[in-house]
Amino acid sequence: MKLGFVSAILEELSFEEVIDFASQNEFSCVEIMCWPKGEAERRYAGVTHIDVSDIDEGKANYIKNYLNKAGIEISALGYYPNPLDPDPEKREFYIEHIKKGIKAANKLGIKNFNTFIGRDQTKNVEENLKMFVEVWKPIIKFAEEHNVRVLIENCPMLFTNDEWPGGKNLATTPAIWRRMFELIPSENFGLNYDPSHFVWQQMDYIKPLYEFKDKIHHIHFKDTKIFKNKLDEVGILATPLEYQSPKIPGLGDIDWKKFISALYDIKYEGPACIEVEDKAFEDSLEHKKRALIMSKNYLKQFIV
């Protein structure tokens, strides 16, 4: 496994500063955020460490040379919008930027592009699956033509009132994954697996690793903590942030020893990137960096 981190937490830094930090602290890789330049719609969004709308041969060579000198790989380009948004203009904008990201990944020699399937939160799963086929078949074909894998994170995206109750990402459960991969069977279509989202959904976060081992090409190392006293007050139908909180690995409820043991069982040797969304470490750049280093030090007992 290649231990890295997701660059979204270091929004204050330039691409070069992110790579330098990774190199100086002995990470192997970074998932680089490539949102369109502009204001963020939500926390951890809108971060642009590589502008994929403007990658020519010169810029691609500069990025590759900088990475080579630092000894760092880009595990994936990351952009997480809602490509099934009910607003046609927004949907088209998101899809076009995903395609720009796929083209940029190809130019940079990056294997993975990480994103969300999206969802119309006012429609049920079956209705969304019909939209999924219409929207995503052409995108996956485009990815195949550019020799890039599109990897979907299993985050439900229903944390805030405007995302509740349906959420803004369809690809949240093994049952839905099976349907997705049956409807669009492609080696260029897979998963960016985050165990933390299963915990607050009261699901087994280890079992799916075995069934979907051939589809998992990227891992997010993020923990979560369930506050039972709050859950008892609001119930599981409340917005999830009312009873749970993202934490850095080792400070939440995930059994990382068992989870990483399962990754060894399935012979996973791809990138595993720490994703910091822990509010306890967000008040300064120093604390964000500390969160990444603490997470790495904890996880290194299981990863050589």
Disulfide bonds with the S-S distance in Angstrom:
none
